[in-house]
Amino acid sequence: MAGKKRKEKPAPPQHRVALDADDSVVSKKRARPPKHHQSGDELISSDLSSKILKEAINQQKEILQEAEEENRTPFSAVSVDPSVASDSDAEDAGAFDDFSETQSQYDVDEVEIDEEDEKLLAAFMSTKTGPQPTLADIIIQRIKEKEAEVTSERPLPKLDSNIIDLYKGVGKLLSRYTNGKIPKAFKHIPAIELWEDVLYLTEPENWSPNAMFQATKIFSSNLSVKKAQRFYTLVLLPRVREDIRKNKRLHFALYQALKKSLYKPAAFFKGVLLPLCQSGTCTLREAVIIGSIIQKVSIPPLHSSAALMKLAELEYCGTTSYFIKLFLDKKYALPYRVLDAVVAHFMRFLDDTRIMPVIWHQSLLAFVQRYKNELNKEQKDDLHRLIQYQKHHLVTPEIRRELKNSRNRGEEDDRMSICAPFSVINKPIEEDRWDFPEVPMEED
């Protein structure tokens, strides 16, 4: 209630201490024995104190030296091109997440490769060309041109000794790399002006397949088209061909690296596909493996059209027909200039006395099936003359049938108007809405 007063709690009883009582009763802390460091007034000797000061000074010097080394990067002796400089942390290659131990190699056993076809294609290979040039060959030749006397088999470029030691260590790490992060020093290579010389120090021919995949991701993202083309031609392509030659198949990580290289289609065609066909030594197995990537990955039509035109103009190698067929099967709307180049490519074999491989006839059939209505009358007459000399008992009749049942370039397809006049097609259907059929009813 409002009128009631709160009850006051009684105060706790206070213990009274006599005035003449001992001080130990009031404070128990004074009764405790003193600690060990409080027991005496011993001082550190002068010899020991001088040693401690010397160690402290040495530690301080080491800390300052480490701070100076961190501020002074090993790239101070190498000029950096600002046009290609990029933030390495933003483009982190990360771990090799796409790799699976159970899927360590890309197996091409599913693709049937006939031995007779391989022998027939071998007759069209060039025997005058040498091995595929690598980055090491280019750098060694460049060093030999500048220096008359070169004693070692693998000479070193004229760079700072710290950079040489650094990237030699990076190369040793990449030779046994399987998973994890890539050293940051390696990610700086695309931003260095002399990136080829620095990359040569890491010995790319000894990289593990997983390291090649990570390197392809970094270089395809950070290099320009021309520099990426150099990397594909001098590093990636020789490694892929060597792996196929040794193992008769391609390692899964290298297969993924080829797929990543299509991040820049122009660099892929100029650095991988065209040099492979220009070498004149491309085997059917190499064509099937690399062609499977072209078949699976979506490529812009303009890049594909330019690549098809270049393939048609190259000196013929047996596997060139396989790549031409792959681009034709993508069913792009090709410019007339490209179609004319493909027709001229096939007409080069009008007077050829060699027996053409089956893939050549198949590529011609694919071309006629896809673009028969985009050819003019003269081109069709030329193809008719061609198939009279270059024949295949199964494919040639199909080519002749496709050419016969087609229209010429620029003509309209009027077969629908011949079969069914517009008056019949557009005639409305008249219905009587009151004319219902009789519905039988069951009796109850």
C-alpha positions in Angstrom: 0.0 0.0 0.0 1.0 3.6 -0.5 0.9 4.5 3.2 3.3 1.6 4.3 6.9 2.3 4.8 9.7 0.1 3.6 11.2 -2.1 6.2 14.9 -1.3 6.7 17.2 -4.2 6.8 19.4 -4.4 9.8 23.0 -3.6 9.1 25.5 -6.5 9.4 27.3 -6.6 12.7 30.7 -5.0 12.7 33.5 -6.8 14.3 35.3 -4.7 16.7 39.0 -4.9 17.1 40.9 -3.9 20.1 43.2 -0.9 19.8 46.1 -2.8 21.2 45.6 -5.8 18.8 48.4 -7.1 16.6 48.6 -5.8 13.0 48.7 -9.3 11.7 45.0 -9.7 12.7 44.0 -6.8 10.5 45.9 -7.6 7.4 46.7 -11.2 6.5 48.8 -10.2 3.4 51.6 -9.0 5.6 51.8 -12.4 7.2 52.6 -14.1 3.8 56.2 -14.9 3.0 57.8 -12.7 0.3 58.1 -14.0 -3.3 61.3 -15.2 -4.8 62.0 -12.1 -6.9 61.3 -9.9 -3.8 63.4 -11.9 -1.5 66.7 -10.1 -2.2 68.1 -7.0 -3.7 70.5 -8.9 -6.0 71.5 -7.0 -9.3 72.4 -8.4 -12.7 76.1 -8.5 -13.3 77.7 -6.1 -15.8 78.9 -8.9 -18.1 75.4 -10.4 -18.4 73.8 -7.1 -19.0 76.2 -6.3 -21.8 75.5 -9.6 -23.5 71.7 -8.9 -23.3 72.2 -5.5 -24.9 74.3 -6.9 -27.7 71.6 -9.6 -28.5 68.9 -6.9 -28.5 70.9 -4.8 -30.9 71.5 -7.8 -33.3 67.8 -8.7 -33.3 66.9 -5.1 -34.1 69.3 -5.1 -37.0 67.8 -8.3 -38.4 64.3 -6.9 -38.2 65.4 -3.8 -40.1 67.1 -5.9 -42.8 64.0 -8.1 -43.2 61.8 -5.0 -43.6 64.2 -3.6 -46.3 64.1 -6.9 -48.2 60.3 -6.9 -48.2 60.2 -3.4 -49.6 62.8 -4.2 -52.3 61.1 -6.6 -54.7 63.1 -8.8 -57.0 61.5 -7.2 -60.0 63.4 -3.9 -59.6 65.9 -4.9 -62.2 63.3 -5.9 -64.7 61.1 -3.2 -66.4 57.4 -3.8 -66.3 55.0 -3.1 -69.2 52.1 -1.1 -67.7 49.8 -2.1 -70.5 49.8 -5.7 -69.4 50.3 -5.2 -65.6 47.5 -6.6 -63.6 46.7 -7.4 -60.0 47.8 -10.9 -59.2 45.6 -11.1 -56.1 42.5 -10.4 -58.2 43.3 -13.2 -60.6 44.1 -16.0 -58.2 44.6 -19.3 -59.9 43.6 -21.2 -56.7 43.7 -24.9 -56.3 43.3 -27.4 -59.1 39.6 -28.0 -58.3 38.7 -29.6 -61.7 41.3 -32.4 -61.4 40.2 -35.8 -60.2 42.6 -38.6 -59.3 40.2 -41.1 -60.8 40.1 -39.2 -64.1 43.8 -38.6 -64.5 44.0 -38.9 -68.3 41.8 -38.1 -71.3 41.3 -41.5 -72.9 40.8 -41.6 -76.7 40.2 -45.3 -76.9 36.5 -44.5 -77.3 37.3 -43.0 -80.7 38.0 -45.7 -83.3 41.2 -44.9 -85.3 41.7 -47.2 -88.2 45.2 -48.2 -88.9 44.6 -48.1 -92.7 43.4 -44.5 -92.4 46.5 -43.6 -90.4 48.8 -45.1 -93.0 46.9 -43.3 -95.8 47.1 -40.0 -94.0 50.8 -40.6 -93.4 51.4 -40.4 -97.1 50.2 -36.7 -97.0 52.5 -35.7 -94.2 55.6 -33.6 -94.9 59.0 -35.2 -94.2 61.1 -32.1 -94.6 59.9 -30.2 -91.5 61.8 -30.5 -88.3 60.6 -30.9 -84.7 58.2 -28.4 -83.1 60.3 -25.4 -81.8 60.0 -24.7 -78.1 60.6 -21.7 -75.9 64.0 -23.1 -74.9 65.1 -23.3 -78.5 64.1 -19.7 -79.2 65.9 -18.3 -76.1 69.0 -20.4 -76.6 69.3 -19.3 -80.3 68.8 -15.7 -79.2 71.6 -16.0 -76.6 73.9 -17.6 -79.1 73.4 -14.8 -81.6 74.4 -12.2 -78.9 77.3 -14.2 -77.4 79.8 -15.9 -79.6 81.1 -18.3 -77.0 78.4 -20.3 -75.2 79.8 -23.3 -73.2 76.8 -24.7 -71.3 74.0 -26.6 -73.0 71.4 -24.4 -71.3 72.8 -20.8 -71.1 71.2 -18.2 -68.9 69.9 -14.9 -70.1 71.5 -11.7 -68.8 69.3 -10.9 -65.8 69.9 -10.1 -62.2 71.3 -13.0 -60.2 68.5 -12.7 -57.6 65.9 -13.1 -60.4 67.7 -16.1 -61.8 67.8 -17.8 -58.4 64.2 -17.0 -57.7 62.7 -18.4 -60.8 65.0 -21.4 -60.8 63.4 -22.3 -57.5 59.9 -21.6 -58.9 60.7 -24.0 -61.7 61.7 -26.8 -59.3 58.5 -26.3 -57.4 56.4 -26.4 -60.6 58.1 -29.6 -61.7 56.5 -31.4 -58.7 53.3 -29.4 -58.4 50.1 -31.3 -58.0 47.6 -29.1 -56.1 47.5 -25.8 -54.1 48.5 -22.2 -54.7 51.0 -21.1 -57.3 53.9 -18.9 -56.1 53.2 -15.2 -56.4 56.5 -14.7 -58.3 55.1 -16.8 -61.1 52.0 -14.7 -61.3 54.1 -11.6 -61.9 55.6 -13.0 -65.1 52.8 -11.7 -67.5 53.5 -8.2 -66.3 57.3 -8.4 -67.0 58.6 -7.0 -70.3 61.1 -9.8 -70.7 58.6 -12.4 -69.8 59.9 -15.0 -72.2 63.4 -14.9 -70.7 62.0 -15.2 -67.2 59.7 -18.0 -68.2 62.7 -19.8 -69.7 64.3 -19.9 -66.3 61.5 -22.0 -64.9 62.1 -24.8 -67.5 58.5 -25.2 -68.8 59.4 -28.5 -70.4 59.8 -30.0 -66.9 56.5 -28.7 -65.5 54.0 -31.2 -64.2 50.7 -31.4 -66.1 48.8 -29.7 -63.3 51.3 -26.8 -63.3 50.8 -26.4 -67.1 47.1 -26.1 -66.5 47.5 -23.4 -63.9 50.1 -21.6 -66.1 47.7 -21.6 -69.0 44.9 -20.1 -66.8 47.2 -17.3 -65.7 48.7 -16.5 -69.1 45.5 -16.7 -71.1 43.9 -14.3 -68.7 46.7 -11.7 -68.3 48.6 -11.7 -71.6 47.6 -10.0 -74.8 46.5 -12.0 -77.8 49.9 -11.9 -79.5 51.8 -12.8 -76.3 49.3 -15.6 -75.5 49.8 -16.9 -79.0 53.6 -17.1 -78.3 52.9 -19.0 -75.1 50.6 -21.5 -76.8 53.0 -22.1 -79.7 56.3 -22.3 -77.7 55.1 -23.9 -74.5 51.7 -25.5 -74.6 51.6 -27.1 -78.0 55.0 -28.9 -77.8 54.1 -30.3 -74.4 50.7 -31.6 -75.6 52.2 -33.2 -78.7 55.0 -34.8 -76.6 52.5 -36.2 -74.1 50.4 -37.7 -76.9 53.4 -39.2 -78.6 54.7 -40.9 -75.5 51.4 -42.1 -73.9 49.2 -42.5 -76.9 46.7 -40.3 -75.0 46.6 -36.9 -73.4 46.8 -36.2 -69.7 43.5 -34.8 -68.3 45.2 -31.7 -66.9 46.7 -30.9 -70.3 43.3 -31.5 -72.0 41.8 -28.9 -69.5 44.7 -26.6 -70.4 43.8 -26.7 -74.1 40.2 -25.9 -73.2 41.3 -23.0 -71.1 43.4 -21.7 -74.0 40.2 -21.1 -76.0 39.6 -18.2 -73.6 41.3 -16.3 -76.4 40.1 -17.9 -79.7 42.3 -15.9 -82.0 45.4 -16.9 -80.0 44.3 -20.5 -79.9 43.9 -20.7 -83.7 47.1 -18.8 -84.4 49.1 -20.5 -81.7 47.8 -24.1 -81.6 45.6 -25.1 -84.6 47.4 -23.4 -87.5 51.0 -24.3 -86.4 49.8 -27.9 -85.9 48.5 -28.1 -89.4 51.5 -26.1 -90.9 54.0 -28.5 -89.4 52.8 -31.2 -91.8 53.3 -33.9 -89.1 49.9 -33.8 -87.3 48.8 -37.4 -86.7 45.2 -38.6 -86.7 45.3 -39.1 -82.9 46.4 -35.6 -82.3 43.7 -34.3 -84.6 41.0 -36.3 -82.9 42.0 -35.1 -79.4 42.5 -31.4 -80.2 39.4 -31.6 -82.5 37.2 -32.8 -79.7 37.9 -29.5 -77.9 36.8 -27.5 -81.0 33.7 -29.7 -81.2 32.7 -29.3 -77.6 33.5 -25.6 -76.9 31.4 -22.8 -78.2 33.5 -20.5 -80.5 32.5 -17.1 -82.0 31.5 -17.5 -85.7 33.9 -14.8 -86.9 36.9 -16.6 -85.4 35.7 -19.9 -86.8 35.2 -18.5 -90.2 38.7 -17.0 -90.3 40.2 -20.3 -89.1 38.3 -22.3 -91.7 39.5 -19.9 -94.5 43.1 -20.2 -93.3 42.9 -24.0 -93.2 41.5 -24.1 -96.7 44.4 -22.0 -98.0 47.1 -24.1 -96.2 49.2 -26.7 -97.9 47.2 -29.9 -97.6 48.0 -32.3 -94.8 45.8 -35.4 -94.3 44.4 -34.3 -91.0 43.5 -30.8 -92.3 40.3 -32.3 -93.7 39.3 -33.5 -90.2 39.5 -30.0 -88.8 37.6 -28.6 -91.9 34.8 -31.1 -91.3 34.6 -30.1 -87.6 34.0 -26.4 -88.5 31.5 -27.3 -91.2 29.5 -29.5 -88.8 29.1 -26.5 -86.5 26.7 -25.1 -89.2 27.8 -21.5 -89.0 26.4 -18.9 -91.5 29.6 -18.5 -93.4 30.4 -15.5 -95.6 30.6 -16.2 -99.4 34.3 -15.5 -99.3 34.9 -18.4 -97.0 32.6 -20.7 -99.1 34.6 -19.8 -102.2 37.8 -20.6 -100.4 36.6 -24.0 -99.4 35.4 -24.8 -103.0 38.9 -23.7 -104.2 40.4 -26.0 -101.6 38.6 -29.1 -102.9 39.2 -28.2 -106.6 43.0 -28.3 -106.0 42.7 -32.1 -106.0 41.0 -32.3 -109.5 44.3 -33.5 -111.1 45.8 -35.2 -108.1 46.6 -38.8 -108.8 46.9 -39.9 -105.1 44.1 -41.8 -103.5 42.3 -39.4 -101.2 41.6 -40.5 -97.6 38.0 -41.2 -96.5 38.0 -38.1 -94.3 38.6 -36.0 -97.4 35.4 -37.4 -99.0 33.5 -37.0 -95.7 34.5 -33.3 -95.4 33.3 -32.7 -99.0 30.0 -34.4 -98.2 29.6 -32.3 -95.0 30.3 -29.1 -97.0 27.7 -30.0 -99.7 25.1 -31.0 -97.2 25.4 -27.8 -95.1 25.9 -25.2 -97.9 24.6 -26.7 -101.1 22.0 -23.9 -101.5 24.7 -21.2 -101.1 26.8 -22.3 -104.1 26.4 -20.9 -107.6 25.9 -23.0 -110.7 29.6 -22.8 -111.8 30.8 -24.1 -108.4 28.4 -27.0 -108.6 29.5 -27.9 -112.1 33.1 -27.8 -110.8 32.2 -30.1 -108.0 30.5 -32.5 -110.4 33.7 -32.7 -112.4 35.7 -33.3 -109.2 33.7 -36.3 -108.0 34.1 -37.9 -111.4 37.9 -38.2 -110.8 37.9 -38.5 -107.0 35.4 -41.2 -106.1 34.4 -43.2 -103.1 31.9 -46.0 -103.5 29.8 -44.9 -100.5 30.3 -41.2 -100.2 30.3 -40.0 -103.8 26.7 -41.0 -104.6 25.5 -39.0 -101.6 27.5 -36.0 -102.8 25.9 -36.2 -106.2 22.4 -36.6 -104.8 22.9 -33.5 -102.6 24.1 -31.4 -105.5 21.2 -32.5 -107.7 18.5 -31.7 -105.1 19.5 -28.1 -104.3 19.0 -24.6 -105.6 21.6 -22.1 -106.7 22.9 -19.1 -104.8 20.4 -16.3 -104.8 17.4 -18.3 -106.1 14.3 -18.6 -104.0 12.8 -22.0 -103.1 9.4 -22.1 -104.9 8.7 -25.8 -104.3 5.9 -25.0 -101.9 4.1 -22.9 -104.5 4.3 -25.6 -107.1 3.0 -28.4 -104.8 0.1 -26.3 -103.3 -1.2 -23.0 -104.8 -1.7 -20.1 -102.4 -5.4 -20.0 -103.3 -5.8 -23.5 -101.9 -3.7 -22.9 -98.8 -5.3 -19.6 -97.9 -8.9 -20.6 -98.6 -10.9 -20.3 -95.3 -12.8 -23.3 -94.0 -16.6 -22.7 -93.9 -18.5 -24.3 -91.1 -22.2 -24.4 -90.2 -22.5 -23.9 -86.5 -26.1 -25.2 -86.5 -25.3 -28.4 -88.2 -24.8 -30.7 -85.3 -24.5 -34.5 -85.7 -27.2 -36.6 -84.0 -26.1 -38.0 -80.6 -27.6 -41.4 -79.7 -29.3 -41.4 -76.3 -29.8 -44.4 -74.1 -33.3 -45.2 -72.9 -34.0 -45.3 -69.2 
